[in-house]
Structures are given as structure tokens and as C-alpha cells.
Amino acid sequence: MKKLLIVFLFCLLLSPSVLYAAFENIALIEDTDGSINSSVAIGNTYLSKASCAFFKKYPQNFDVILFFTTYKTTMFGTPEGWAVKRNIKGIGFDMPTDQSSKYCSANGRLRHAIKLADIAVWPDNPEDAYTGAIGGVYNGLEVIGHEVGHLWLVGAKYKDENGSHCTLRALMPDAQPSGGECDGYKDSDFHIHYSYYFDSRSVMFGSFIEDLGGGQFRFYNEKRGFSPLDQYFMGLRDKSEVPEMLLVNTGNISDSSNTPLKKGETKTISGKGVKVNIGQIIAALGDREPATEPCHMKMAFAVIYPKGQVPSHAVLQKAENYRVKFEEYYIWATSNRGSVDTTLDGSGKGSSFCPAPLSDAGYSDISYTDTNYTDISLTDVNYDISTDSFITDVSSDTYVSDISETKDVVLTDTEASDTGADVPVREDGMITEDIFIEEDAIEEDITAVKDTAKEKAETDSGCSCNLLF
């Protein structure tokens, strides 16, 4: 009897509910049919499936979701950040993006989703070198910061008396001069990463550069965060607070996508220093609109696992370490101008410089009912990379048969704010298994599928680009 009791207690301690209780701020997502992992090669599809699975269990009050997984991944395990919703002018991404429906963001709040892939690849200590890509140049926190940064960064370019220049960013290795507006290249010939020859001091690549005089420049690497220019693009810093920046012109930008030096390494390079100021960047991109945005964001860390294979204590402890440390890192990386709350119940207080708002809720959404909708998949559209065209096409007429009723719903619950007042918040579990989609949103889904088809074709043909997108 005693042995049976011991076995029972042992099994109880290993049960998912008890195991999870010790890590209440790590979201657990069971990939019940393997469909999330099967789409790992196509980041947008993977993250949309993961996000929809997340919102079946957790509330809608998150700006960013980050997904680790316990699946073993290979070449498709590279971290990726995908903008879900972005409508900001003056940062180099002026085309509005809204894939809220695809990501099951019923209230449209989710802005960004990040694939962190196999958690086993990440160092146990978040401040140790991440060796899953770019040769250990960044530590774990910097890699996550990099992917978060892609919500706003980098579409930088500048304009002077000689025209527009995209050379703050790295040139694609295979790009060929085409007579475009950026020093003879097209804007799309440049990465959404900073150039190796730009003194970016940023988590978004580039270098730390010291002008030694006489046309000599010392390149080096230190702990990275978000530079003053980054913070301007993020809506955390006024344009008047962005200092002049240094770009080194060596006469050859073909190797501007070089990986940053490892910390402790230095290299002396000959060239001509070019001073770039925020006025020149605004001349090329226009003023940021809106000029600023809230400094505090809600983020969730999640772990995706195969059916029935609940993550171990060690795995959840690693995810928890990254969650806690990233809150601290983000404050430092934004020069105390920003903060994030990574608790699942939204109880984080932010920082003294950027406190969490007293209330963070009160969402009213449209609920769609009685809608017949046929989902769109890659089998519906094919992209030919050689001709830059779609072999088969799709339209909304194919997929919408009936949207017969909509109704406003107010999703309510209450929590006490610091003032003692009841504040309406999003109630857990309001997301149904099927998210019904408006006709307008289906057009967005079609666009996303076309983008995915094109991405898949380019991936299948061999992509010669840096490992962090």
C-alpha cells in the first residue's frame, strides 16, 4: 500500500497541471495533430497556427507572442519575427500590414509573433552565446531582442544632395546593379538588417566603429541593445534626441552583409567616414506617424510540444529564465525608455521609467456567426520564382459563401486596479475553436498565402541570406 501511495504521489507530481503550476507564466501549447511543427519551414504559416492555438487557451491582451518548441528542428530552426499588425509611417515599412484574422487576433491587438524554435539549441544562461546561428556573435537575449526589433526595424535609408541611399542597410549578397534609386540598386536589394559598415551599435546587426583618423576605423563589438535611431523608429525617442551617426564608405558595399565581429575581436578598416543625421533619414522616409507609441508592451512566452509529451521541468525552467531576464534586458536595451510585461495574467508593473498603465483592458470586438468559410492553403496557389508570377491565383469570390450576421460583443471580467476601481478586461476562453472571418479579411488572408507561396518557392530554390531574418 505504501509503495502504491508513493507511485501515486510521484505521478501526481509529474502531471501537467502540477508541473505547470510552478511555471504559471509560461504558456503551454500542445501540438495535438502535429500541424504546427509540420509548417515550421514557412515562418508565417507556422506562427499563425501557433498563435491560433495560443488564443484557444489564453486571453487576447498581448502585443507580442514568442514561441519556443521542444521539437528538434534543423535548417528551419532559425529564429524569425513576423509583423502581424503594423501601420506606422516613416520607418521604412509604409505598406500597412494586418494579418489579425490569420493569427486569430480577434481584437486586432497582436502586433508581432516570433519563432524561437528548438529550446534545446538555446544556452541555459540567456546571457551566454547563442550558437544556433551567426557563429555565437550574439547572446540569447540579444537574439530575442533582434527578433522583437523586426516589428519596427530596419527599413532605414537617408537622402542627401546626391539622392537616396539605402547603404545604412546590408546589401543582399547576390544583388546586381539595376539602375534603382539606391545608389544604382533597388530598395528591395537591401536586407532588413544594418550594414556591417554602419556604426549602428544595435541588436539589428551593423558594428561598433571608432574613427581613428586618417581614413582608418576600428570595428569592434559590445553588448547590444536598441540604438537611439532604433528607439526613434520604435516610437520611444524624439527625433531631436537622435545624434549624428557614422557610416564608413569603403567603395565596395558587396560585403556589407558581413556578420558582426565576435565580442572582444577588433578589426581596422580603411575608408571614408560619412556623417548621417536624423534630418536626412526623415528626408528619405518622412516623419514617423504616429510620432510616439506606448512605451509598455505585453508579451507572452510559450512552449509548443508534441501531443502527450509535456515539457520537462528543465525545459520550463529554461523558458522561465529567458522570460524573466528578457524583461530586465528590454529596459536596459531601450535606455530605460521601454518595458515589457511577460506575465500571462498581465500583472507586471513595468519599470519606474515606463510603468504599466493602471488598466490594460476593455476590449470590444465583432463576433462573426453563421459564416461559411473555406480556408485557403498552399495547394490553392503556386508561385514560379523564375518568372516572378503566380501560376494559379485566388480571389475572395472563391472563398466567401455567406456572411449572414455580425453582432457587437463586450467581453467582460473585472480586476481591481491600483485605485480600487473595477476595470473591464478580456475574459479567458472567449475565443472559439473557429474564428469566422469577414470578407475584407479574406483578401488579407489571400495576400498572406501568396506571400507564403513566394517565400516557400524562394526557400526551396536556395536562399543566400543571413540566418536571422
N, C-alpha and C positions, 0 to 999 in steps of 0.2 A: 504493500500500500504506500509506504514511504517513497519507494522508487517511482511509483506512478505519479505521486504528487510532485516529485522533483521534475519528472519529464513534462508534466502539465505546466509547471511554472516556467520551465525552460522554453517551451513552445510559446507560452504567453508572452514572454519577454521578446521573442523573435517575431511576434505577429506584427503586421504592418501598422496597425493603429498605435501600438505601444512604441514601436521603433520611431514612427513619425512624430509622436508627442515630444520627443527630445529635440526635434528639429522642426518646430512648428512654422518657421518662416521659409522653409524650402518646399516649394510646390512639387508634388509627386504626380507624374503623368505616365500612366500605363499605356503602352502602345499595344492595345488588345489584339489587333489584327496584323500588326507589322507594317501598316500602310505609311506611318510616319517615317520609319527608318528606310523603307524602300524608295523614298523620294529624296534621299539625302544628297544625291548628285545635283539636284536642281534646288538651289537655296530658297527661292521664292515659294516654291510649292511645299518644300519641307517645313518652312517656318509658318506658312499659312495653316497647314494641317496641325502643326504643334500648337499654334495659338488657338485654333478652334477647340482642340482637346483641352487646353488650359481653361478656356472660358466655360466649359461644361461643369467645372468644379469650383472655379474661383470668380470673384467679382470683377466688374468691368472698370475699376478705378485705377488702372495702371497706364503709364505713358510708354514704358519700355518693358519687354519681357526677354530674359536671357535663358537659353536652353542648353544645359549640359545633357549628355546622354551616357548610358552605360554600354551602349553598343560599340563594338570595335569598328572603327572606320579607317579607311586608307587614304587615297588621294582626295576623297571628298570630305575629309575631316577638317579641312581648313576653316577657321572661324570666318563668319560672314555676318555683316549687318545690313538689313534691308529696311529702307524707309517705307512705312505703311501709310503714313499721312503727313504730308509736308506741303505747305503753301506759304513760302517765305520768298520775298523778292530781295534781290541784292546780295545773294550768297553764291550765285553761280548755278543754282538749280531752280530756275524761274518757272519751269513747267510744273504746274500743280500735280501732286501725287495723292491719290486717295484710294487705297485698297481695303478700306474698312470692312466691306462686306465679305471679301475673300478671306480676311483674317478673323471673321466673326466678332468684330468690334462693334457691338450693337449700338453703342452710344457715340461711336466715332472718336473715342479718346485715345486709343492706342496709336502711338506715333512711330514706333520702331521695334523691330524684333531681331534677335541676334542668335545665330547658331554658334555655340561654343564647342559642339561636337564631343568626342570621347573624353570624358573627365579623367581617364587614366593617363592621358597624354600631358595633362597639366601638372606642374610641380606642386608638391604638397604645401610648400611655403609660397603663397601668392607673390612674394617679392623676389623669388628666385627666377632664374632664366627660363623662359618658355622655349622649348626646343622643337615644338611641333611645326614650326615654320620660321623662316628668315634667320636661321642659324643662331638662335639664342640671343639676338640683339636686344629684345625686349623681355621684361619680366611679365608674369601673369597678369598683374593689374594693368600694366601698360597696354597689353594686347586687348583686354576688355575695354579700356578707355578708347583705344583706336576704333573698335567696332561701334561703340556708343557715338563716337565723334562723327561717324559717317551719316548720322541724321542731318548734320549741318555742313560737313566738310568732305572734300575740298573741291570747290569749283572756282577757286581763286584765279584771277588774272588782273592785269593792270594796263593802263593806257597812258602813253606819253606822246610827245610831239612826233614820234615815228610810227604811231599806230598802236594796235592792241598786241599784247604779249601774254601768252599762256605759260611762260617759262618758270613761273613760280611752282608749277606742277611738273611732274616727271613725264617725259615723252615715252610713248609706247615703243618698245624695242624694235618692232617691225614697221614703224610708221615711215612713210615716204613723203617728201615734199609734194604738195598738191596745189600750191598757189593760194592756200587758205589765208584767213585773216590773222592767224597767229604765227608771225614770222615765217610765212610760207606753208604752214601746216593748218589743218582743221582743228577746231577746239576739241573734237572727239578723238584726236590723235594723242591727247594727253590724259594721263591717269587721273584718278581722283585721290592722288597722293602728292605730297610736296616733292619737289625736285631735290636730289642729293646736293645740288649746288645752292640751295636756298637756306639761309640761316633761320630755319623755321622754329627751332627749339620746341618742337611739337611732337606729340604722340602720333601724328599723322605722317611720319617719315620726314625726310629732309635731314639737316645736320645742325650741329652747333659750330659756328665759324668765328674765328678771331682774325681780324685784319692785322697782319704783321708789318704792313708797309712794303713799298717797293714791288707791289704786284704779287706778294706772297700771302697765303691764307692758311691758317691752321684749322683743320677739320677734326672734330672730336665728338664725343657722345656722353651725355649725363642723364640723370633721371628725368623722364619726360612727362609732361602734362599738356595742358592746353595753353598755347601762347596767347599774348594779348590780341593778335589777329584772330585766332580761333575764338576767343571769348567774344569778340565783336560779332563774328558770324553766328555765334550761339545766342546772341541777344543778352549777354551778361556784361558788356562793356561798351561805353560810348565811343564813337569814332575819335573823339578828341583825346582819348586815353590810349590810342594805339601809336607806339613810337615808330620812327623810321626803321626800315628793315634792309638787310644786306642780301644781295644776290650776286654770286660770282659767275662772270661770263668767261668761260674758257675757250670760246669759239666753237665748241662742239657740245651739243645737247643730247647726242645719241646715247650717252651713258648716264643720263640724268636720273634714270630709274635704279641706279645702284643701291644696294641695301646699305642702310646706315652702318657706320663703324660700330664695333662692339665697345662697351663701356671700358675705358682705360686705354683704348687704342687712339692714336693720333696720326694724321697724315697732312703733309704740306703740299699745297696745290697752287700752281701759278695761274693768274687770270686777272681780270679787271673787275673791280668792285662796282656794282650798280646799286644805287640807293633807291628804294621803293617806299613810297608813303601811302597812307590810307586814302588821301585825296585821289591818287592815281588809280587805286583799286576801285573806289566809288565811281570814278570817271568811266571805268570799263563795265561795272556791274550795276551801277545805280545805288542809291541809299538802301539800307536794309529796311524792309517793311514786313512786319512791324519793327520799330526801332529796337524794342526790347521784348523779352518774354519772361514769364515767371522763373525765378531762379531755382525753385524747388521742384523736383520730379519724383514720381512714384515708380519704382522698378520692382520687378519680381524675378527671383532666381528659381529655375525649375530644373528637375532631373527627369528625363524620359527613360523608361526602362521597358524591356520586353515583358510580355504577358507572364504573370506569375513569378517574376524574378525581382522581387523588391530589393532596392539598393541596400548594400551593407552599411553598417554603422560608419565604417571608414570612409565610404563614398559620400555619405551625407555630411560627415564632419568636414570633409574637404570642401564641399559645396558651401557649407556654413562659413568656413574660413574666408572663402572668396567673397561671400555676401557681406560679412562684417567689415573686412578690410577694404572692400571697394567703396563703402560709404565714407571711410576715412580718406581714402585716396582721392575721391572725387572732390572733396572740399579743398584738399591741397592742390590738385591739378587745375582747379578753376580759380586759384589765388584767393580762396575764401569767398568767392562770389556766388557759388552754387552749392547745392546739397541734394542728396537723394535719400529717399526712404525705401528700404528694401524689405520692410515687414509686410506680411500678407494681409494683416488687418489694418494697415495704414496708420499705425500708431507712432511712427517715427517722428521725432521733433525737429529734424533738420539740424542746423547749426546756429550759433549766435549771430553770425553774419547773414545767414539765409534760413530763417526759421520756417517750419512748415506752417501753412495757413491754419487758422483756427478750425475751419471746416473745409472739407475737400469732397463735396458730395452734392446731392440734389439733382441727379440726372433725370431728365425726362426724354423718352425716346418714342419712336414709332414702332409698333408691333405689327408685323405683317402676317395676315392669316389667309387661309384658303388660297394659297398660291401654288400653282403647278409650275415647277421649275426643273428643267433638265440641266444638270451640271455639265460644264464644258471641260474637256480633258485634252491632253496632248494628241489623242487619236483624232481629234477634230481639226487639227491644223498642223501643217508641216511647213518648215522653213528651209529654203535652199540657200546655203551660205554662199555658193558660187555666183549666184545671180542676185543676191540680196533681195529675195522676194518670197512671198508665201505661195506655196503650191496649191494648197486648198485654203479657203478662207471661211470665216464665220461671221454671222451678224446676229443682232439681238432678236430679229424676227424668228430665227430658228429655235430660240430657247424660251421665249415667253409665251405661254398659252393663256394664262388667266391670272390677273391680279385683281381680286374682286373686293377686297375690303382692307382698310387700314384703320387703326384706332390709336389714339394717344394713350400711353400708359405712364403713370408716375410710379416709379419703383421706390418703395419706402422702407425704411427701418430707422432706428434712432440710435444716436450715441451722444453722450454728454460732451460738449466742448469745454474748453477751459473756463468759459463764462458760465457754465451750468445749464445752458440752453440746449434743447433738443435740436439736432441737426439732421435733416433727411439725407440718407445715404443709400447707395446701391445695395439691394438685398442680394445675398448669395443665392445661387441656384436659379436665378431668373432666366438664364439662358437655356432655351430648349435645345433638344438634340438637333433640330433642323432650324437653320437661320434662313428665313424667307427673304427674298431679295427683290427690290424694286426694279423696274425696267431700266431706269437710268444706271443703276449699279451694275446691271448685267453687262452694259457696254464697257464698264471699267474692268469687269472680270475677263471679258474677251481680250481687252488690251493686255492684261496681265498674262493671259495664256499665250498670246502671240509673243510677248517678251520672253516667256519661259521657253517657248519653242525655239526662238532665236538663240537664247542662251544655251540650250541643250545642243543645238547644231554647232555652235562655236566651240563648246566644250568637247564635243565628240571629234571636232576637226583638229583639236590641239590648241590650247590657249597658252601663249607665251607672255605671261604677265606675273606680277608679284603674287605671292601666295596669300596675302591679306587683302581682301577686296574692300 
